[in-house]
């Protein structure tokens, strides 16, 4: 499984059946199916990942918006018929994550009514799911299968038919209102909509915060967390749903039906380059995960961040410019990917998941349950296997806020990985 597959695998709650898991008999069948697909003009199309969200239609049904990321060899664009002709989509409803009792199931035809092509590699599937009798909440397990093979991709999603939260009924859409945005950030001056499936027009309160949130602390820091800070609201204004919007200032925006609501819709409005980081003052901050205290103080206290950052990397690489360039490229590619994948109410690189991803890279597999994710890293040079456990925590801005369970026992794994960064030994 390649690096991109792994990245999307753990973000999007996917379980992949790799070729190594197939029996010889199934491998032969897989080869026959691939040959048949090639003969019919369908080149190999690989599903890299799935991300899904629901919106309530009424108390008896929800609409599912599922984004599917694909690839073909040599970066060849994926045609609409390559996707719809090669895969099927089915789902099963369960009472919760621990139960295997089937409450309902369905097959989703992949056709002009259900599938929109977003780009050369991205598609969105929209379909409705009805509520099982006497079950206001369920877990949906969706399965996209490759026709004629045993390859499949799974995606789980908790559904709430009673829609107690604003985010159960409204979501961010791109400006046409057709494509739901499966992310918690936009860029300054982007145009978007906040809408429900019925295109309801209603006012929402918007609170803007300019707070610069702290980055994640060390995986070995087991000190009790400090009490949550009270954030000062910079601006309050109102908007209407189903109306084109744009935000002209960076910051954290929080949208609610009432200013006293405990939950709402959080949105990070970032500079035009985000998730890339290009400003020297920004680029100095993520290196704190691999730096000593004095180095961090020098980087944050400098009046010339570009010159100080250049000197920092060259010093680590003992003046080896080529090694410095290669390590810088790998490091900031991971920072950008962390921003893309894990931005919640703060930039992705600052989150616990972002920190682990930047230093350790993508995990080899992920184990998920209702309120927990476990990232599993298989054998490396200095350890046999290591798990990082992330627990879901309540957060008023986003639903997917996870915190790392910290242990001092991570030291013999973490420090060698940091040293590998500091010596230019990390490769993609």
N, C-alpha and C positions, 0 to 999 in steps of 0.2 A: 504494500500500500504506500503510495507516494506521500510526500510531505503535505501537499494541498489537501489530499483526502483526509489525512489525519487532523489537520487544522479544522476543517469543516465538520469532521466526525465528532469531535468533542463539543464544539459550540452548539451544534444543531441537534444534539441528542440522537445520534444515529448509531445503529448497530449494523456493521457490514459483514457479509459472509465472504471471506477472501478465498482465493483459489487454493491456498494451502489447506483449507478446511474441507475441500471437496474430495470425495473418494475417487479412485481411478475411474470407476464407471461413470461418475458424474462429470469428471474432467473430460472424458471422451464425448459425452453428450454436449458439454459446453463448447468444445471445439467444433462439433457438427453444427451447432446452432450459429456459431460465429461465421462459419463458412457459408451457411445458408443466408445469413444476414448480408454478408459481403456480396453474394451472388445476386441478391435482390436490390442492391444499391444502398443498403444501410451499413455504413461504416460503424466501427466500434464507437459506441456512445457510453461514457462512464458517468454515473451519478456521483458527484463529489459531496453533495450535502443537501439537507432539507431544513427549512425553518418555517414554522407555522404559527398562526395566531387565529383566535376566534373572535367574532363579534356577535352579540346577541341580536336575533331578529325579533323574537318575542319570547314568552315564557316556555314555549314548546320547541324552539329550534334555534340553531346558531348557524352562522356562515363561517366556513373555514377558508382562510387565505394561506396557501402553501407555496413558498418559493422553493424552486428546485434548481440547483447549480449543476451544470453538466460540463463535460469536456469531450473532445475527439482528438485522435492522434495529430501531432504537429500543429495544434491550435487551430484546426479547421473549424469554421463556424458550424454550429448545430442547427440543422433545419427543423422547422416545426414538425414535419412528418417523420423526421428521425426520432423525435421524442414520442409523439403520439402513436407511432407505428411500432415502437420497440418495447413499450412498457405498459403495465396495467397498474391500477391503484385500487386497493381495497382497505377497509378499516373495520376494526372491532371495538366495541365499547365495553368497558369493565367498570365495576363499582369504585375501585381505587387501584393504586399501584400494586398492592399486595394480593389482590384477588384475581383469580382466573375464571370467575363466573362471567359468561358472556351475556351481556344485556341487549346487544344488538350488533348488527354488522351491515356492511353495504359495499357495493362496487361503484366506482366513479368512472363513467365513460370519459375518455380523454378525447375531446372533440372541440369544435369551434366555440361551443357554449361554455366550456369549462377551462380551456387553456389559453393563456395569453403569453406570447413570446415577448420578453422584456429586452433581451439583447441576444447576441450571438451564442451566449452560453447560459442564459438564465430564462426560466419560465415561471409563470404563476398559475396555479390551479385553484379555482374557486368552486366550492360545493357546499351544500347544506346538510346538516345532521339533525335528526329529530331526537327529542328527549325521550329516554326510556321511561316507562310508567313508574312513578314513585321514586325517581332518582334525579334530584335537582343538580347533582354534580356527578360527573363520571370521568374516566380516563379513556381517551381515544388512542388506540395504537394503529397508526396508518402504515401500510406496507406498499412500496413501489417495487414491482418485480419485473425483471427482464424476461420477456417472452422467450420460451424455449430453453431457458437455463435455470439454474438454482440460485442465481444472484438476486439479492433483494436488499432494499434499504428501508429501515424502520424509523419511525418518528412518533414520539409520544407527546400528548398534549392534554392537560387537564381542562375540562369544559365545565362552565358554570351557567346553567340555564336560568337561574334566578337573577343573574347579572347584578350583583350588589355593588360593583365598582364602576366608576366612570370608564375605566379602560376596558371593561367587558362590553361596553356599548359603543365607544368612540375610539378612533385610532387616527394616526397620521397617514395621509395619503399624498402621493405626488399630485401635481397640479391638475391633472385631468380627472382625478377622483377615481381612477380605475385600479391603480396599483397601490397596495398597502405597503408602507415603509417598515421593513423588519429591522429597525435599528432605533437607538435612543438618541441619535444626534443628527443635526443638519448643519449646513454651512451658512454663514451670514448672508442675508439677502436671497437665500433660496425661497422659492414659492411653493407652498403646500396647502393642504386642506386638513382640517380636523372634522371628521364626519362619521356618521353611523350608516348602517345599510339602508335606512329609510330616508336619508338626506335631510334629517331634522335640522331646523335652524333654531338655535337656542344660544343664549349668552353664556360665556364661561369667564370666570375670573382668572387672570394671569398674574403671577407673582414672579418677579425676576430677582435672582440672587447673583451677586458678583463674587461670591466666596471662592477662594482658591483652596480647594480641598487637599488634604495631606496625602502623600503617597503611602503605599502599604509598608508596614514595618517587617522586620526580619522574620522568617519562618520559625526562628528559634526564640523569639521574644514572647515569653509566656506570661508577662506581666498583665495584670487585669487591665482591660480596656478602660480608657477614661470615659467619663460620662459624656453622652452626646452633646455637642454644642448647640446653642440656639443661633440659628442663622438670621442675620439681619436682612430684611426685605429691602431691596433697592428701589423697586418700582412696582406699582399695582395698576393694572388696567384691564379692560374687558375686550373680548373678541366674540365673534359669532361663529358657530360651527357652520360647515358647508359653505364657507366664504374663503376666498383666496387670501392667504396670509404670507407675510415675510417678516423676519426679525432682523433688525439692523445692528444690534449690539450683541457681542458675545456674552455668555453667561448661562446659568441654569434657570430654566423657565418651568414653572409649575402651574398647571391648569386644573381648576376644580369647578364644580357646580356651585359650591358655597365656600366662603373663606374659612369656615370652621371644619371642612371635611378632612378626615384623617388620611385619605388616599386620593390620588388624582393621576394626572399624566405628566411625567417629568420629561424634559427635553433639554439636551445640551446643544447650545448654539455655538459653533466653533468657527475659527477663522477659515478662510477660503481654501487653505491647503490641507486642512485636517481630513483624513487621519494621518497624513504625512506631517512631520515636524521639521520646519526649516529655519525658524528663527534661532540664532545662536543661544539666546537666553533660555529658550525652551529645550534645546538639545542638551544643555548641561544637566538638566534635572534627572532624566532616567538613569544616568550612569551612577547615581547614588546606590543602586542595588549591587554594584561591583566595586565600590570605592571605600577607602578608609575615611575616618572622620575629618582629618586634616585636609584631605583632597576635596571632600564635599564642601568644607568651609571655604577653601580657595576658589572653587568653582562658583559657589553661590555669592561670594563676596566680591568678585572681580568687577572692574569697570570696563573690561574688554573681554566679554565672554567668548568671542570667537578665538582670539589669540590664546586665551587660557585653556580652552577646550582642545585646540590643536596641540598645545604643549602637553596636556594631560595624556592624550592618546600616544603621542610620540615617545613620551617618557615610559609609558607602560611597555611599548614595543621596542625599547632600547634603540630608538632612532630609526628603526626599520620602516621606511615609508610605505613600501608595498604591503607589508603585513598590517600596518595601521589602517591603510585604505580598505583592505579586505575585511578586517575585523569590524571597522566602522560600518561598512555596508551591511554585514550580517546583523550587527546589533540593531541598527536603526530600521532595518527591514522587519525585525521582530517587534520593535516598538510600534511601527505603523500597523502591523497585523494585530497587535494587542489592542490598539485604539479601535480598529475596525470591528474586532470581534467582541470586546468586553466593555466598551463604554456603557456606563449605566447612568448614575447621576454625576459621575466624574469621568475624566478621560480614562480609557482602558488601561493605559500603562500604569496608572496609579492604583488599580484594583489588585486584590490578592491573586486573582487568576492571571492578570496581566504580568505581575511580578514573577510568578512561577513560570509562565510561558516564556518570558524574555530570557530568563537564566537557564531554564531546563529544556526549553523547546517544547514541541507538541508531545503529548503523552502517547504511549503505545496503545492504550485502550482506556475507556471510560466506563465506570459503573454508576448508573443513576437510579435514584429512588425518589420518593415524593419531595423530600426536602434536603437531599444530599447528592453530591457528585464526588466520586473518587477517581482521581487521575492516577493511572498506574504507569510507571516507567519501568520497563524491563531492564535486563542486565546491562550495566555499563562497566567501564574499567574499574571503578572504585566501589561498586555495590551490585548486589544480585538483583534486587527488585525493591522499589520504593513506592509508597502510596502517599498522595496528598489529598486530604479530605476537606471538601468545602461544604459548609452548612448554609442552607438558605436562611436569611434573617429578614424580619419585617423591615420594610423601608417605604416611606410615604411616596417617594418619587418613582420607583421602579419595582417590578415584581421579581426580577431575576438578580437580586442582590445576594451574593454569597461571600462568606468569610472563611478563611483558612483556619483549620484546627492546628495550632502551633505546638511544636515539641522541640525540646533542646536536643533530642536525639537526631535531628536533621543535620547537626553540625558536620559529621564526617562525610556527608553527601554534598551539602551545600557549599562548603568552603572549597573543595577541589573543583567544583563547577565554576565558582567565581574566579579561582586561580587560572582556570583554562581560558576564561575571557581575558584576564589580565596579561596573559602570555601569548595571546593570539592563536590558541590551539583549537578554538571552536570553529566548526565547519557546518554548513547547512547540509 
